[in-house]
Amino acid sequence: MRSTANTPTPSPQWKDLPLGQSPDPRQLDNIKAQLDLVLLALEVLAGIGSEAMLQAAAELNLESLVADRVSLWRLRQSNPLRKSSGGRKKLDVEEARSLVLIICYLAREHHELIRRAVALLEQMAEQNREPHTTALLGDYLDAFNNTYQERMDEAEKVSPDALSHLALKLLIDLLFYSAPNGHRRLWLALLDRSRD
């Protein structure tokens, strides 16, 4: 039984994150994996670290769920795709909602950078040029691929092309998540993808 002393006060924005029915364990695993990948893309594009994530949690009054580096690390390690099993924990719905709010808060902070990267991606597509030939997208793709290889289990089974495709898809998604109603969009996308 949970102690009421540790029960988090729901964020006012949680009302925008509806839940018809609680996700089953497999769906929660899918949600954990997606959240960690979106956070990884934002992390490597904007160069943010755990300090920025904890600052966002404080600004959003989510410290009861994401109090320090260890709790943040444990939430990220809950991704079943991660290499390390040490410290892995179950992610509950409130923690998933908190990560959604943190991701979208940080995406809004870095909206201009995300928008510039997506505009550059569109320009490269129009010119039939490879995205990695530009400094911004090339650095992002390299950092994403290296970080993914470093952190994810069975990363060697994913081709460089597939990783680049994933990185670019996540970049485009981040543009939508950086919009004013991005947290709702991300939450609904997570619920939808978790059913696949």
PyMOL CGO cylinders between C-alpha atoms (Angstrom):
from pymol import cmd
from pymol.cgo import CYLINDER

trace = [
    CYLINDER, 0.00, 0.00, 0.00, 1.34, 3.42, -0.92, 0.3, 1, 1, 1, 1, 1, 1,
    CYLINDER, 1.34, 3.42, -0.92, 1.93, 6.01, 1.75, 0.3, 1, 1, 1, 1, 1, 1,
    CYLINDER, 1.93, 6.01, 1.75, -0.10, 9.17, 1.19, 0.3, 1, 1, 1, 1, 1, 1,
    CYLINDER, -0.10, 9.17, 1.19, 2.97, 11.19, 2.19, 0.3, 1, 1, 1, 1, 1, 1,
    CYLINDER, 2.97, 11.19, 2.19, 4.70, 10.12, -1.03, 0.3, 1, 1, 1, 1, 1, 1,
    CYLINDER, 4.70, 10.12, -1.03, 1.68, 10.41, -3.30, 0.3, 1, 1, 1, 1, 1, 1,
    CYLINDER, 1.68, 10.41, -3.30, 2.46, 13.10, -5.86, 0.3, 1, 1, 1, 1, 1, 1,
    CYLINDER, 2.46, 13.10, -5.86, 0.21, 16.08, -6.33, 0.3, 1, 1, 1, 1, 1, 1,
    CYLINDER, 0.21, 16.08, -6.33, -1.09, 15.75, -9.88, 0.3, 1, 1, 1, 1, 1, 1,
    CYLINDER, -1.09, 15.75, -9.88, 0.26, 18.39, -12.23, 0.3, 1, 1, 1, 1, 1, 1,
    CYLINDER, 0.26, 18.39, -12.23, -2.50, 20.67, -13.56, 0.3, 1, 1, 1, 1, 1, 1,
    CYLINDER, -2.50, 20.67, -13.56, -1.43, 19.61, -17.06, 0.3, 1, 1, 1, 1, 1, 1,
    CYLINDER, -1.43, 19.61, -17.06, -2.21, 15.95, -16.30, 0.3, 1, 1, 1, 1, 1, 1,
    CYLINDER, -2.21, 15.95, -16.30, -5.86, 16.73, -17.13, 0.3, 1, 1, 1, 1, 1, 1,
    CYLINDER, -5.86, 16.73, -17.13, -4.66, 17.06, -20.74, 0.3, 1, 1, 1, 1, 1, 1,
    CYLINDER, -4.66, 17.06, -20.74, -3.24, 13.54, -20.58, 0.3, 1, 1, 1, 1, 1, 1,
    CYLINDER, -3.24, 13.54, -20.58, -6.34, 11.34, -20.48, 0.3, 1, 1, 1, 1, 1, 1,
    CYLINDER, -6.34, 11.34, -20.48, -6.23, 7.65, -19.79, 0.3, 1, 1, 1, 1, 1, 1,
    CYLINDER, -6.23, 7.65, -19.79, -9.20, 5.56, -20.88, 0.3, 1, 1, 1, 1, 1, 1,
    CYLINDER, -9.20, 5.56, -20.88, -7.85, 2.44, -19.24, 0.3, 1, 1, 1, 1, 1, 1,
    CYLINDER, -7.85, 2.44, -19.24, -4.57, 1.64, -17.55, 0.3, 1, 1, 1, 1, 1, 1,
    CYLINDER, -4.57, 1.64, -17.55, -1.96, 0.29, -19.96, 0.3, 1, 1, 1, 1, 1, 1,
    CYLINDER, -1.96, 0.29, -19.96, -1.03, -3.36, -19.49, 0.3, 1, 1, 1, 1, 1, 1,
    CYLINDER, -1.03, -3.36, -19.49, 2.65, -4.23, -18.73, 0.3, 1, 1, 1, 1, 1, 1,
    CYLINDER, 2.65, -4.23, -18.73, 3.50, -4.72, -22.42, 0.3, 1, 1, 1, 1, 1, 1,
    CYLINDER, 3.50, -4.72, -22.42, 2.01, -1.34, -23.31, 0.3, 1, 1, 1, 1, 1, 1,
    CYLINDER, 2.01, -1.34, -23.31, 3.91, 0.30, -20.46, 0.3, 1, 1, 1, 1, 1, 1,
    CYLINDER, 3.91, 0.30, -20.46, 7.13, -1.24, -21.79, 0.3, 1, 1, 1, 1, 1, 1,
    CYLINDER, 7.13, -1.24, -21.79, 6.38, 0.28, -25.21, 0.3, 1, 1, 1, 1, 1, 1,
    CYLINDER, 6.38, 0.28, -25.21, 5.65, 3.67, -23.61, 0.3, 1, 1, 1, 1, 1, 1,
    CYLINDER, 5.65, 3.67, -23.61, 8.93, 3.50, -21.60, 0.3, 1, 1, 1, 1, 1, 1,
    CYLINDER, 8.93, 3.50, -21.60, 10.92, 2.71, -24.74, 0.3, 1, 1, 1, 1, 1, 1,
    CYLINDER, 10.92, 2.71, -24.74, 9.29, 5.53, -26.75, 0.3, 1, 1, 1, 1, 1, 1,
    CYLINDER, 9.29, 5.53, -26.75, 9.77, 8.11, -23.97, 0.3, 1, 1, 1, 1, 1, 1,
    CYLINDER, 9.77, 8.11, -23.97, 13.44, 7.25, -23.60, 0.3, 1, 1, 1, 1, 1, 1,
    CYLINDER, 13.44, 7.25, -23.60, 14.01, 7.48, -27.37, 0.3, 1, 1, 1, 1, 1, 1,
    CYLINDER, 14.01, 7.48, -27.37, 12.30, 10.88, -27.62, 0.3, 1, 1, 1, 1, 1, 1,
    CYLINDER, 12.30, 10.88, -27.62, 14.36, 12.09, -24.66, 0.3, 1, 1, 1, 1, 1, 1,
    CYLINDER, 14.36, 12.09, -24.66, 17.52, 10.72, -26.26, 0.3, 1, 1, 1, 1, 1, 1,
    CYLINDER, 17.52, 10.72, -26.26, 16.81, 12.65, -29.48, 0.3, 1, 1, 1, 1, 1, 1,
    CYLINDER, 16.81, 12.65, -29.48, 16.21, 15.87, -27.55, 0.3, 1, 1, 1, 1, 1, 1,
    CYLINDER, 16.21, 15.87, -27.55, 19.26, 15.27, -25.41, 0.3, 1, 1, 1, 1, 1, 1,
    CYLINDER, 19.26, 15.27, -25.41, 21.66, 14.85, -28.35, 0.3, 1, 1, 1, 1, 1, 1,
    CYLINDER, 21.66, 14.85, -28.35, 20.14, 17.63, -30.49, 0.3, 1, 1, 1, 1, 1, 1,
    CYLINDER, 20.14, 17.63, -30.49, 20.08, 20.29, -27.78, 0.3, 1, 1, 1, 1, 1, 1,
    CYLINDER, 20.08, 20.29, -27.78, 23.00, 19.02, -25.71, 0.3, 1, 1, 1, 1, 1, 1,
    CYLINDER, 23.00, 19.02, -25.71, 20.91, 18.82, -22.56, 0.3, 1, 1, 1, 1, 1, 1,
    CYLINDER, 20.91, 18.82, -22.56, 21.79, 16.65, -19.61, 0.3, 1, 1, 1, 1, 1, 1,
    CYLINDER, 21.79, 16.65, -19.61, 20.24, 15.45, -16.40, 0.3, 1, 1, 1, 1, 1, 1,
    CYLINDER, 20.24, 15.45, -16.40, 20.61, 18.89, -14.78, 0.3, 1, 1, 1, 1, 1, 1,
    CYLINDER, 20.61, 18.89, -14.78, 18.28, 20.48, -17.37, 0.3, 1, 1, 1, 1, 1, 1,
    CYLINDER, 18.28, 20.48, -17.37, 15.82, 17.60, -16.95, 0.3, 1, 1, 1, 1, 1, 1,
    CYLINDER, 15.82, 17.60, -16.95, 15.80, 18.02, -13.16, 0.3, 1, 1, 1, 1, 1, 1,
    CYLINDER, 15.80, 18.02, -13.16, 15.39, 21.80, -13.54, 0.3, 1, 1, 1, 1, 1, 1,
    CYLINDER, 15.39, 21.80, -13.54, 12.39, 21.18, -15.80, 0.3, 1, 1, 1, 1, 1, 1,
    CYLINDER, 12.39, 21.18, -15.80, 10.92, 18.79, -13.20, 0.3, 1, 1, 1, 1, 1, 1,
    CYLINDER, 10.92, 18.79, -13.20, 11.32, 21.51, -10.55, 0.3, 1, 1, 1, 1, 1, 1,
    CYLINDER, 11.32, 21.51, -10.55, 9.69, 24.16, -12.78, 0.3, 1, 1, 1, 1, 1, 1,
    CYLINDER, 9.69, 24.16, -12.78, 6.77, 21.79, -13.39, 0.3, 1, 1, 1, 1, 1, 1,
    CYLINDER, 6.77, 21.79, -13.39, 6.44, 20.88, -9.67, 0.3, 1, 1, 1, 1, 1, 1,
    CYLINDER, 6.44, 20.88, -9.67, 7.27, 17.24, -10.41, 0.3, 1, 1, 1, 1, 1, 1,
    CYLINDER, 7.27, 17.24, -10.41, 10.11, 16.85, -7.89, 0.3, 1, 1, 1, 1, 1, 1,
    CYLINDER, 10.11, 16.85, -7.89, 8.13, 14.23, -5.98, 0.3, 1, 1, 1, 1, 1, 1,
    CYLINDER, 8.13, 14.23, -5.98, 8.46, 11.93, -9.01, 0.3, 1, 1, 1, 1, 1, 1,
    CYLINDER, 8.46, 11.93, -9.01, 11.79, 13.09, -10.44, 0.3, 1, 1, 1, 1, 1, 1,
    CYLINDER, 11.79, 13.09, -10.44, 13.68, 14.28, -7.37, 0.3, 1, 1, 1, 1, 1, 1,
    CYLINDER, 13.68, 14.28, -7.37, 17.32, 13.74, -8.27, 0.3, 1, 1, 1, 1, 1, 1,
    CYLINDER, 17.32, 13.74, -8.27, 19.78, 12.23, -10.76, 0.3, 1, 1, 1, 1, 1, 1,
    CYLINDER, 19.78, 12.23, -10.76, 19.28, 8.74, -9.33, 0.3, 1, 1, 1, 1, 1, 1,
    CYLINDER, 19.28, 8.74, -9.33, 15.49, 8.80, -9.71, 0.3, 1, 1, 1, 1, 1, 1,
    CYLINDER, 15.49, 8.80, -9.71, 15.86, 10.22, -13.24, 0.3, 1, 1, 1, 1, 1, 1,
    CYLINDER, 15.86, 10.22, -13.24, 18.42, 7.53, -14.10, 0.3, 1, 1, 1, 1, 1, 1,
    CYLINDER, 18.42, 7.53, -14.10, 16.12, 4.81, -12.74, 0.3, 1, 1, 1, 1, 1, 1,
    CYLINDER, 16.12, 4.81, -12.74, 13.21, 6.12, -14.83, 0.3, 1, 1, 1, 1, 1, 1,
    CYLINDER, 13.21, 6.12, -14.83, 15.36, 6.13, -17.96, 0.3, 1, 1, 1, 1, 1, 1,
    CYLINDER, 15.36, 6.13, -17.96, 16.71, 2.66, -17.16, 0.3, 1, 1, 1, 1, 1, 1,
    CYLINDER, 16.71, 2.66, -17.16, 13.13, 1.37, -17.08, 0.3, 1, 1, 1, 1, 1, 1,
    CYLINDER, 13.13, 1.37, -17.08, 13.33, 1.34, -20.91, 0.3, 1, 1, 1, 1, 1, 1,
    CYLINDER, 13.33, 1.34, -20.91, 13.42, -2.38, -21.80, 0.3, 1, 1, 1, 1, 1, 1,
    CYLINDER, 13.42, -2.38, -21.80, 15.72, -1.59, -24.77, 0.3, 1, 1, 1, 1, 1, 1,
    CYLINDER, 15.72, -1.59, -24.77, 18.50, -0.37, -22.46, 0.3, 1, 1, 1, 1, 1, 1,
    CYLINDER, 18.50, -0.37, -22.46, 21.68, -2.42, -21.99, 0.3, 1, 1, 1, 1, 1, 1,
    CYLINDER, 21.68, -2.42, -21.99, 21.91, -2.18, -18.23, 0.3, 1, 1, 1, 1, 1, 1,
    CYLINDER, 21.91, -2.18, -18.23, 19.47, -4.02, -16.05, 0.3, 1, 1, 1, 1, 1, 1,
    CYLINDER, 19.47, -4.02, -16.05, 20.88, -2.52, -12.85, 0.3, 1, 1, 1, 1, 1, 1,
    CYLINDER, 20.88, -2.52, -12.85, 18.45, -0.19, -11.16, 0.3, 1, 1, 1, 1, 1, 1,
    CYLINDER, 18.45, -0.19, -11.16, 15.64, -0.97, -13.57, 0.3, 1, 1, 1, 1, 1, 1,
    CYLINDER, 15.64, -0.97, -13.57, 12.22, -0.30, -12.15, 0.3, 1, 1, 1, 1, 1, 1,
    CYLINDER, 12.22, -0.30, -12.15, 8.65, -0.41, -13.26, 0.3, 1, 1, 1, 1, 1, 1,
    CYLINDER, 8.65, -0.41, -13.26, 7.40, 2.85, -14.73, 0.3, 1, 1, 1, 1, 1, 1,
    CYLINDER, 7.40, 2.85, -14.73, 3.95, 3.82, -13.55, 0.3, 1, 1, 1, 1, 1, 1,
    CYLINDER, 3.95, 3.82, -13.55, 1.46, 6.03, -15.36, 0.3, 1, 1, 1, 1, 1, 1,
    CYLINDER, 1.46, 6.03, -15.36, 2.20, 9.11, -13.20, 0.3, 1, 1, 1, 1, 1, 1,
    CYLINDER, 2.20, 9.11, -13.20, 5.91, 8.80, -13.95, 0.3, 1, 1, 1, 1, 1, 1,
    CYLINDER, 5.91, 8.80, -13.95, 5.17, 8.41, -17.67, 0.3, 1, 1, 1, 1, 1, 1,
    CYLINDER, 5.17, 8.41, -17.67, 2.99, 11.53, -17.57, 0.3, 1, 1, 1, 1, 1, 1,
    CYLINDER, 2.99, 11.53, -17.57, 5.75, 13.39, -15.73, 0.3, 1, 1, 1, 1, 1, 1,
    CYLINDER, 5.75, 13.39, -15.73, 8.31, 12.45, -18.37, 0.3, 1, 1, 1, 1, 1, 1,
    CYLINDER, 8.31, 12.45, -18.37, 5.90, 13.59, -21.10, 0.3, 1, 1, 1, 1, 1, 1,
    CYLINDER, 5.90, 13.59, -21.10, 5.60, 17.00, -19.42, 0.3, 1, 1, 1, 1, 1, 1,
    CYLINDER, 5.60, 17.00, -19.42, 9.38, 17.28, -18.92, 0.3, 1, 1, 1, 1, 1, 1,
    CYLINDER, 9.38, 17.28, -18.92, 10.12, 16.33, -22.54, 0.3, 1, 1, 1, 1, 1, 1,
    CYLINDER, 10.12, 16.33, -22.54, 7.63, 18.84, -23.92, 0.3, 1, 1, 1, 1, 1, 1,
    CYLINDER, 7.63, 18.84, -23.92, 8.80, 21.59, -21.56, 0.3, 1, 1, 1, 1, 1, 1,
    CYLINDER, 8.80, 21.59, -21.56, 12.39, 21.09, -22.76, 0.3, 1, 1, 1, 1, 1, 1,
    CYLINDER, 12.39, 21.09, -22.76, 11.29, 20.80, -26.39, 0.3, 1, 1, 1, 1, 1, 1,
    CYLINDER, 11.29, 20.80, -26.39, 9.50, 24.17, -26.07, 0.3, 1, 1, 1, 1, 1, 1,
    CYLINDER, 9.50, 24.17, -26.07, 12.68, 25.68, -24.59, 0.3, 1, 1, 1, 1, 1, 1,
    CYLINDER, 12.68, 25.68, -24.59, 14.62, 24.46, -27.64, 0.3, 1, 1, 1, 1, 1, 1,
    CYLINDER, 14.62, 24.46, -27.64, 11.85, 25.06, -30.19, 0.3, 1, 1, 1, 1, 1, 1,
    CYLINDER, 11.85, 25.06, -30.19, 13.95, 27.36, -32.39, 0.3, 1, 1, 1, 1, 1, 1,
    CYLINDER, 13.95, 27.36, -32.39, 16.75, 24.81, -32.68, 0.3, 1, 1, 1, 1, 1, 1,
    CYLINDER, 16.75, 24.81, -32.68, 14.30, 22.00, -33.44, 0.3, 1, 1, 1, 1, 1, 1,
    CYLINDER, 14.30, 22.00, -33.44, 12.50, 24.15, -36.02, 0.3, 1, 1, 1, 1, 1, 1,
    CYLINDER, 12.50, 24.15, -36.02, 15.80, 25.09, -37.66, 0.3, 1, 1, 1, 1, 1, 1,
    CYLINDER, 15.80, 25.09, -37.66, 16.87, 21.43, -37.85, 0.3, 1, 1, 1, 1, 1, 1,
    CYLINDER, 16.87, 21.43, -37.85, 13.54, 20.35, -39.39, 0.3, 1, 1, 1, 1, 1, 1,
    CYLINDER, 13.54, 20.35, -39.39, 13.62, 23.23, -41.89, 0.3, 1, 1, 1, 1, 1, 1,
    CYLINDER, 13.62, 23.23, -41.89, 17.15, 22.15, -42.86, 0.3, 1, 1, 1, 1, 1, 1,
    CYLINDER, 17.15, 22.15, -42.86, 15.92, 18.56, -43.25, 0.3, 1, 1, 1, 1, 1, 1,
    CYLINDER, 15.92, 18.56, -43.25, 13.14, 19.75, -45.58, 0.3, 1, 1, 1, 1, 1, 1,
    CYLINDER, 13.14, 19.75, -45.58, 15.64, 21.81, -47.57, 0.3, 1, 1, 1, 1, 1, 1,
    CYLINDER, 15.64, 21.81, -47.57, 17.95, 18.80, -47.97, 0.3, 1, 1, 1, 1, 1, 1,
    CYLINDER, 17.95, 18.80, -47.97, 15.01, 16.67, -49.15, 0.3, 1, 1, 1, 1, 1, 1,
    CYLINDER, 15.01, 16.67, -49.15, 14.03, 19.31, -51.73, 0.3, 1, 1, 1, 1, 1, 1,
    CYLINDER, 14.03, 19.31, -51.73, 17.63, 19.43, -53.01, 0.3, 1, 1, 1, 1, 1, 1,
    CYLINDER, 17.63, 19.43, -53.01, 17.97, 15.61, -53.02, 0.3, 1, 1, 1, 1, 1, 1,
    CYLINDER, 17.97, 15.61, -53.02, 20.92, 15.92, -50.63, 0.3, 1, 1, 1, 1, 1, 1,
    CYLINDER, 20.92, 15.92, -50.63, 21.74, 13.65, -47.71, 0.3, 1, 1, 1, 1, 1, 1,
    CYLINDER, 21.74, 13.65, -47.71, 20.89, 15.25, -44.33, 0.3, 1, 1, 1, 1, 1, 1,
    CYLINDER, 20.89, 15.25, -44.33, 24.27, 14.35, -42.84, 0.3, 1, 1, 1, 1, 1, 1,
    CYLINDER, 24.27, 14.35, -42.84, 26.02, 16.69, -45.31, 0.3, 1, 1, 1, 1, 1, 1,
    CYLINDER, 26.02, 16.69, -45.31, 24.96, 19.68, -43.18, 0.3, 1, 1, 1, 1, 1, 1,
    CYLINDER, 24.96, 19.68, -43.18, 26.74, 20.45, -39.92, 0.3, 1, 1, 1, 1, 1, 1,
    CYLINDER, 26.74, 20.45, -39.92, 23.64, 20.60, -37.68, 0.3, 1, 1, 1, 1, 1, 1,
    CYLINDER, 23.64, 20.60, -37.68, 21.98, 17.43, -38.98, 0.3, 1, 1, 1, 1, 1, 1,
    CYLINDER, 21.98, 17.43, -38.98, 25.28, 15.58, -39.40, 0.3, 1, 1, 1, 1, 1, 1,
    CYLINDER, 25.28, 15.58, -39.40, 26.25, 16.27, -35.78, 0.3, 1, 1, 1, 1, 1, 1,
    CYLINDER, 26.25, 16.27, -35.78, 22.77, 15.28, -34.59, 0.3, 1, 1, 1, 1, 1, 1,
    CYLINDER, 22.77, 15.28, -34.59, 22.79, 12.00, -36.55, 0.3, 1, 1, 1, 1, 1, 1,
    CYLINDER, 22.79, 12.00, -36.55, 26.30, 11.11, -35.37, 0.3, 1, 1, 1, 1, 1, 1,
    CYLINDER, 26.30, 11.11, -35.37, 25.47, 11.88, -31.74, 0.3, 1, 1, 1, 1, 1, 1,
    CYLINDER, 25.47, 11.88, -31.74, 22.18, 9.99, -31.92, 0.3, 1, 1, 1, 1, 1, 1,
    CYLINDER, 22.18, 9.99, -31.92, 23.78, 6.92, -33.53, 0.3, 1, 1, 1, 1, 1, 1,
    CYLINDER, 23.78, 6.92, -33.53, 26.70, 6.89, -31.06, 0.3, 1, 1, 1, 1, 1, 1,
    CYLINDER, 26.70, 6.89, -31.06, 24.49, 7.37, -28.01, 0.3, 1, 1, 1, 1, 1, 1,
    CYLINDER, 24.49, 7.37, -28.01, 22.01, 4.74, -29.19, 0.3, 1, 1, 1, 1, 1, 1,
    CYLINDER, 22.01, 4.74, -29.19, 24.86, 2.25, -29.78, 0.3, 1, 1, 1, 1, 1, 1,
    CYLINDER, 24.86, 2.25, -29.78, 26.26, 3.04, -26.34, 0.3, 1, 1, 1, 1, 1, 1,
    CYLINDER, 26.26, 3.04, -26.34, 23.02, 2.66, -24.40, 0.3, 1, 1, 1, 1, 1, 1,
    CYLINDER, 23.02, 2.66, -24.40, 20.74, 0.23, -26.16, 0.3, 1, 1, 1, 1, 1, 1,
    CYLINDER, 20.74, 0.23, -26.16, 20.77, -3.53, -26.04, 0.3, 1, 1, 1, 1, 1, 1,
    CYLINDER, 20.77, -3.53, -26.04, 21.09, -5.31, -29.40, 0.3, 1, 1, 1, 1, 1, 1,
    CYLINDER, 21.09, -5.31, -29.40, 22.06, -1.97, -31.02, 0.3, 1, 1, 1, 1, 1, 1,
    CYLINDER, 22.06, -1.97, -31.02, 24.48, -3.84, -33.26, 0.3, 1, 1, 1, 1, 1, 1,
    CYLINDER, 24.48, -3.84, -33.26, 21.46, -5.48, -34.94, 0.3, 1, 1, 1, 1, 1, 1,
    CYLINDER, 21.46, -5.48, -34.94, 20.11, -2.11, -36.06, 0.3, 1, 1, 1, 1, 1, 1,
    CYLINDER, 20.11, -2.11, -36.06, 21.55, -0.87, -39.35, 0.3, 1, 1, 1, 1, 1, 1,
    CYLINDER, 21.55, -0.87, -39.35, 23.02, 2.65, -39.56, 0.3, 1, 1, 1, 1, 1, 1,
    CYLINDER, 23.02, 2.65, -39.56, 20.32, 3.55, -42.11, 0.3, 1, 1, 1, 1, 1, 1,
    CYLINDER, 20.32, 3.55, -42.11, 17.55, 2.40, -39.76, 0.3, 1, 1, 1, 1, 1, 1,
    CYLINDER, 17.55, 2.40, -39.76, 19.08, 4.40, -36.90, 0.3, 1, 1, 1, 1, 1, 1,
    CYLINDER, 19.08, 4.40, -36.90, 19.33, 7.52, -39.06, 0.3, 1, 1, 1, 1, 1, 1,
    CYLINDER, 19.33, 7.52, -39.06, 15.71, 7.07, -40.15, 0.3, 1, 1, 1, 1, 1, 1,
    CYLINDER, 15.71, 7.07, -40.15, 14.65, 6.74, -36.48, 0.3, 1, 1, 1, 1, 1, 1,
    CYLINDER, 14.65, 6.74, -36.48, 16.68, 9.82, -35.50, 0.3, 1, 1, 1, 1, 1, 1,
    CYLINDER, 16.68, 9.82, -35.50, 15.10, 11.94, -38.26, 0.3, 1, 1, 1, 1, 1, 1,
    CYLINDER, 15.10, 11.94, -38.26, 11.59, 10.71, -37.44, 0.3, 1, 1, 1, 1, 1, 1,
    CYLINDER, 11.59, 10.71, -37.44, 12.13, 11.62, -33.78, 0.3, 1, 1, 1, 1, 1, 1,
    CYLINDER, 12.13, 11.62, -33.78, 13.43, 15.05, -34.83, 0.3, 1, 1, 1, 1, 1, 1,
    CYLINDER, 13.43, 15.05, -34.83, 10.21, 15.73, -36.77, 0.3, 1, 1, 1, 1, 1, 1,
    CYLINDER, 10.21, 15.73, -36.77, 8.15, 14.43, -33.83, 0.3, 1, 1, 1, 1, 1, 1,
    CYLINDER, 8.15, 14.43, -33.83, 10.00, 16.83, -31.51, 0.3, 1, 1, 1, 1, 1, 1,
    CYLINDER, 10.00, 16.83, -31.51, 8.78, 19.77, -33.59, 0.3, 1, 1, 1, 1, 1, 1,
    CYLINDER, 8.78, 19.77, -33.59, 5.18, 18.74, -32.86, 0.3, 1, 1, 1, 1, 1, 1,
    CYLINDER, 5.18, 18.74, -32.86, 5.95, 18.11, -29.19, 0.3, 1, 1, 1, 1, 1, 1,
    CYLINDER, 5.95, 18.11, -29.19, 7.48, 21.59, -28.86, 0.3, 1, 1, 1, 1, 1, 1,
    CYLINDER, 7.48, 21.59, -28.86, 4.14, 23.18, -29.80, 0.3, 1, 1, 1, 1, 1, 1,
    CYLINDER, 4.14, 23.18, -29.80, 1.91, 24.66, -27.05, 0.3, 1, 1, 1, 1, 1, 1,
    CYLINDER, 1.91, 24.66, -27.05, -0.25, 21.50, -26.89, 0.3, 1, 1, 1, 1, 1, 1,
    CYLINDER, -0.25, 21.50, -26.89, 2.69, 19.17, -27.49, 0.3, 1, 1, 1, 1, 1, 1,
    CYLINDER, 2.69, 19.17, -27.49, 2.33, 17.26, -24.22, 0.3, 1, 1, 1, 1, 1, 1,
    CYLINDER, 2.33, 17.26, -24.22, -1.16, 16.10, -25.21, 0.3, 1, 1, 1, 1, 1, 1,
    CYLINDER, -1.16, 16.10, -25.21, 0.06, 15.16, -28.70, 0.3, 1, 1, 1, 1, 1, 1,
    CYLINDER, 0.06, 15.16, -28.70, 2.97, 13.12, -27.28, 0.3, 1, 1, 1, 1, 1, 1,
    CYLINDER, 2.97, 13.12, -27.28, 0.77, 11.39, -24.72, 0.3, 1, 1, 1, 1, 1, 1,
    CYLINDER, 0.77, 11.39, -24.72, -1.83, 10.35, -27.31, 0.3, 1, 1, 1, 1, 1, 1,
    CYLINDER, -1.83, 10.35, -27.31, 0.94, 9.16, -29.67, 0.3, 1, 1, 1, 1, 1, 1,
    CYLINDER, 0.94, 9.16, -29.67, 2.44, 7.06, -26.86, 0.3, 1, 1, 1, 1, 1, 1,
    CYLINDER, 2.44, 7.06, -26.86, -0.91, 5.45, -26.07, 0.3, 1, 1, 1, 1, 1, 1,
    CYLINDER, -0.91, 5.45, -26.07, -1.55, 4.80, -29.75, 0.3, 1, 1, 1, 1, 1, 1,
    CYLINDER, -1.55, 4.80, -29.75, 1.90, 3.31, -30.44, 0.3, 1, 1, 1, 1, 1, 1,
    CYLINDER, 1.90, 3.31, -30.44, 1.81, 1.20, -27.27, 0.3, 1, 1, 1, 1, 1, 1,
    CYLINDER, 1.81, 1.20, -27.27, -1.09, -0.79, -28.74, 0.3, 1, 1, 1, 1, 1, 1,
    CYLINDER, -1.09, -0.79, -28.74, 0.94, -1.89, -31.80, 0.3, 1, 1, 1, 1, 1, 1,
]
cmd.load_cgo(trace, "trace")
